[in-house]
Amino acid sequence: MAAEEIARADFTMATAVFFLLENSWGYILDKYGSEELRKEVLHKVASGENFLGIASTEPSGGSDVANLETSAKKEGGKYVINGEKAYISGVMEAKEMGGGHLTLVRTGGKGHKGISMIYVPINSEGITVSRIENMGRMGISTGIIKYDNVKIDEKFLVGEENKGFYYAMDGFNHARVLVASACIGSAEAILEEGLKYIKEREAFGVKLKDLQSIAFEAAELYTKLEMARLLVYKSAWMLDHEEKYKDEIPKFSAMAKLIAPQTAFDVIKSVMIWFGAYGYTKDALIESGMRGLMSYLVGAEGALNIMKLIISKEILK
């Protein structure tokens, strides 16, 4: 509900992204990290002093999280990390504020069973970052992180070695529900503006709301948005009852992430068309919502086809 409200106030999605990163991955660090690591990192993150994010995506892997090449080799009491991460949120915030990312690295053999999660402070020696200019979500940076013999103390290992993939999937289950919530909030704010507009705007001697083509479209969008919200809330409720629904959570979080961004996009597209030429201008701000939302259609927290893959595997196994 907090993610939903934040996105209502900033429907470009930037603030909501910042919020869901801190919450999803702060939760995972709190759940699986050692007491020493939690004390060192989480207090500064919770107080707003430091940034915390996730670094999983690589240039060659995309949504295929298990297909990663960034390596971490144990040398004495340290991990030596080499590799590259791409399309990572918050690289500049971490650089400027301090903090880092829960980084997925290969510590074992091939596949998902050889992956560990290590908290890597972004200002560690051997790390270089560069910014990627996105079409939307301008309020939070996206970038590339390169690791060149980066030495990280073993105390920064999250949980057990070679269990990082499972921790990440748990985190993505939570992040996807928060993403879906933010999409609902953004769409709701824009739909409200749209409904206000068609109540006031006149064309051909009548209010737009009195044109059945627009009124019926508004009815459908309102209904679809409410349906998506209920699915998101059910998914969140299951996460609150994790032990009882642990087998259902991956499916429902994927369903929420599949439906909410698409529904929100349909809402924003229709409202932009209602507004006509003004809707296409930056003054109307609707386009900023569309640009921000697009990140969740193309891949952030898992592309739509990945969500379909997860759901189909769950219902067909």
C-alpha positions in Angstrom: 0.0 0.0 0.0 2.9 2.3 0.7 4.4 1.6 -2.8 1.0 2.3 -4.3 0.6 5.6 -2.6 4.2 6.7 -3.4 3.6 6.0 -7.1 0.3 8.0 -6.9 2.3 11.0 -5.9 5.1 10.4 -8.4 3.7 8.5 -11.3 7.0 8.7 -13.2 7.9 5.6 -11.0 11.3 7.0 -9.9 10.5 7.5 -6.2 8.6 4.2 -6.1 11.6 2.4 -7.6 13.9 3.9 -4.9 11.4 2.7 -2.2 10.9 -0.8 -3.5 14.7 -1.4 -3.9 15.4 -0.4 -0.3 12.5 -2.5 1.0 12.8 -5.7 -1.1 16.5 -6.1 -0.7 16.7 -4.6 2.8 14.2 -7.4 3.7 16.4 -10.1 2.1 19.6 -8.8 3.8 17.7 -8.7 7.1 16.3 -12.2 6.5 19.5 -14.0 5.4 22.4 -11.8 6.5 24.5 -12.3 9.6 23.9 -10.1 12.6 27.2 -8.4 12.0 26.4 -7.6 8.4 22.9 -6.4 9.2 24.2 -4.1 11.9 26.8 -2.7 9.5 24.5 -2.1 6.6 20.8 -1.9 7.5 20.9 0.9 10.0 22.4 3.3 7.5 20.0 2.2 4.8 17.0 2.5 7.0 18.1 6.0 8.2 18.5 7.1 4.6 22.3 7.6 4.8 23.2 4.8 2.4 21.6 3.2 -0.7 20.9 -0.6 -1.1 20.1 -2.3 -4.3 20.4 -5.6 -6.3 23.1 -6.3 -8.9 22.0 -9.4 -10.8 21.6 -8.6 -14.5 24.6 -9.0 -16.8 25.1 -8.0 -20.5 24.9 -11.7 -21.6 22.2 -12.9 -19.2 19.3 -10.4 -19.1 16.4 -12.1 -17.3 18.3 -15.4 -17.2 19.7 -14.8 -13.7 21.4 -18.2 -13.5 23.4 -17.4 -16.6 25.9 -15.1 -15.0 29.7 -14.9 -15.4 30.8 -12.5 -12.7 33.0 -14.6 -10.4 34.1 -14.5 -6.8 37.1 -16.5 -5.8 38.0 -17.1 -2.2 41.5 -15.9 -1.2 42.2 -16.0 2.5 39.4 -14.2 4.2 38.3 -12.3 1.1 36.4 -12.8 -2.1 38.0 -11.5 -5.3 35.3 -10.4 -7.7 35.7 -9.9 -11.4 33.0 -9.3 -14.0 30.3 -6.8 -15.0 26.7 -6.0 -14.2 24.4 -4.0 -16.4 21.1 -2.1 -16.1 21.6 -1.8 -12.3 19.4 0.7 -10.5 20.9 3.2 -8.1 24.6 3.1 -9.1 25.0 6.9 -8.8 23.0 7.1 -5.6 25.2 4.4 -4.0 28.3 6.2 -5.3 27.2 9.6 -3.9 25.4 8.5 -0.7 27.5 5.4 0.1 26.1 1.9 0.2 26.1 -0.8 -2.4 24.3 -3.8 -3.9 23.5 -7.3 -3.1 25.6 -8.8 -5.9 25.1 -12.2 -7.4 28.4 -13.9 -8.2 29.5 -17.4 -9.3 31.4 -19.2 -6.5 30.7 -22.8 -7.7 29.9 -24.7 -10.8 27.5 -23.9 -13.6 23.8 -23.1 -13.2 21.9 -21.7 -10.3 23.4 -23.9 -7.6 26.8 -22.3 -7.9 25.7 -18.7 -7.2 26.3 -16.7 -4.0 25.0 -13.3 -2.9 27.6 -10.8 -1.6 27.0 -7.3 -0.4 29.5 -5.2 -2.3 30.0 -1.5 -1.3 30.2 0.4 -4.5 33.1 2.6 -3.4 35.3 -0.5 -3.1 38.7 -0.4 -4.8 38.5 -1.8 -8.3 34.9 -0.8 -9.1 34.1 1.5 -11.9 30.5 2.7 -12.7 29.0 4.4 -15.7 25.5 5.8 -16.2 23.0 4.6 -18.8 20.5 7.2 -19.9 17.0 5.7 -19.8 13.8 7.1 -21.5 12.1 7.4 -18.1 12.4 7.1 -14.4 14.8 10.0 -14.4 14.7 10.4 -10.7 16.9 7.3 -10.1 20.0 6.3 -12.0 20.6 3.2 -14.0 24.1 2.1 -14.9 26.9 -0.4 -15.4 29.2 -1.8 -12.7 32.6 -3.3 -13.5 34.6 -5.3 -11.1 38.3 -5.6 -11.5 39.9 -7.8 -8.8 37.6 -6.2 -6.2 38.5 -7.6 -2.7 35.5 -8.0 -0.4 35.7 -9.3 3.2 34.0 -12.6 3.6 31.7 -11.1 6.3 29.8 -9.5 3.4 28.6 -12.9 2.2 24.8 -13.0 2.6 23.7 -16.3 4.1 25.5 -19.4 2.8 27.8 -19.8 -0.1 26.1 -21.1 -3.3 22.6 -20.3 -2.0 22.5 -16.8 -3.5 20.1 -17.7 -6.3 17.4 -18.8 -3.9 17.8 -15.6 -1.8 17.5 -13.6 -5.0 14.3 -15.4 -6.1 12.8 -14.7 -2.7 13.8 -11.0 -3.1 12.3 -10.9 -6.6 9.0 -12.4 -5.3 8.7 -9.4 -3.0 10.0 -6.8 -5.4 7.6 -7.9 -8.1 4.6 -7.4 -5.8 5.9 -3.9 -4.9 6.5 -3.1 -8.6 2.9 -4.2 -9.3 1.7 -2.0 -6.5 3.5 1.0 -7.8 2.1 0.4 -11.3 -1.4 0.4 -9.8 -0.8 3.6 -8.0 0.7 5.4 -11.0 -2.2 4.3 -13.2 -4.8 5.2 -10.6 -3.4 8.8 -10.3 -3.4 9.2 -14.1 -6.9 7.7 -14.5 -8.2 10.2 -11.9 -6.8 13.0 -14.0 -8.4 11.5 -17.1 -11.8 11.1 -15.5 -11.7 14.7 -14.3 -10.8 15.8 -17.8 -13.6 14.0 -19.6 -16.1 15.4 -17.1 -15.1 18.9 -18.0 -14.0 18.8 -21.7 -16.6 19.5 -24.3 -16.6 18.4 -28.0 -19.4 18.4 -30.5 -21.7 20.1 -28.0 -21.4 17.5 -25.3 -19.1 16.5 -22.5 -16.7 13.8 -23.4 -18.1 11.7 -20.5 -21.4 11.6 -22.4 -19.9 10.0 -25.4 -20.5 6.3 -25.0 -17.2 5.2 -26.6 -15.3 7.1 -24.0 -17.6 6.4 -21.0 -17.5 2.6 -21.7 -13.8 2.7 -22.1 -13.5 4.4 -18.7 -15.7 1.8 -17.2 -13.5 -1.0 -18.5 -10.3 0.6 -17.4 -11.6 1.3 -13.9 -12.7 -2.3 -13.6 -9.5 -3.8 -14.9 -7.4 -1.6 -12.6 -9.5 -2.8 -9.6 -9.0 -6.4 -10.7 -5.3 -6.0 -11.0 -5.2 -4.3 -7.5 -7.0 -7.2 -5.9 -4.5 -9.7 -7.4 -1.6 -7.6 -6.1 -3.2 -7.4 -2.7 -3.7 -11.2 -2.6 -0.1 -11.7 -3.6 1.1 -9.4 -0.8 -1.2 -11.2 1.7 0.4 -14.5 0.7 3.9 -13.0 1.3 2.7 -12.0 4.8 1.7 -15.7 5.3 4.9 -17.1 3.7 5.0 -20.4 5.4 1.5 -21.4 4.5 1.7 -20.2 0.9 5.4 -20.6 0.0 4.6 -23.0 -2.9 2.1 -20.5 -4.3 4.1 -17.3 -3.9 6.3 -17.5 -7.1 3.2 -18.0 -9.2 1.2 -15.2 -7.7 4.0 -12.6 -7.6 4.6 -13.4 -11.3 0.9 -13.0 -12.0 0.8 -9.6 -10.3 3.9 -8.5 -12.2 2.4 -9.8 -15.4 -0.9 -8.0 -15.1 -0.3 -4.7 -13.3 2.2 -3.1 -15.7 0.1 -4.1 -18.7 -3.1 -2.8 -17.1 -1.4 0.4 -16.1 0.0 0.9 -19.6 -3.5 0.5 -21.1 -4.9 3.1 -18.6 -2.1 5.6 -19.4 -2.4 5.1 -23.2 -6.2 5.7 -23.1 -5.9 8.8 -20.9 -3.3 10.3 -23.2 -5.6 9.7 -26.2 -8.5 11.4 -24.2 -6.3 14.4 -23.7 -5.5 14.6 -27.4 -2.6 16.7 -28.5 -2.2 18.1 -25.0 -1.7 14.6 -23.7 1.3 14.2 -26.0 3.0 17.2 -24.5 5.4 17.2 -21.5 3.2 19.8 -19.8 0.5 17.2 -19.3 3.0 14.8 -17.5 1.1 11.8 -18.7 4.0 10.9 -21.0 6.4 10.8 -18.0 4.2 8.1 -16.4 4.2 6.1 -19.7 8.0 6.3 -20.0 8.5 5.2 -16.4 6.1 2.4 -16.6 7.7 1.0 -19.8 10.7 -0.2 -17.7 8.4 -2.8 -16.2 7.1 -4.0 -19.5 10.6 -4.5 -21.0 12.4 -6.2 -18.2 12.9 -4.6 -14.7 12.3 -7.3 -12.1 11.7 -9.8 -14.9 10.3 -9.3 -18.4 6.7 -10.2 -19.2 7.6 -13.4 -21.0 9.6 -14.5 -17.9 6.5 -14.0 -15.8 4.6 -16.2 -18.3 7.3 -18.8 -18.1 7.2 -18.9 -14.3 3.4 -19.1 -14.3 3.2 -21.8 -16.9 5.8 -23.9 -15.2 3.8 -23.6 -11.9 0.4 -24.5 -13.4 1.7 -27.3 -15.7 4.1 -29.1 -13.3 
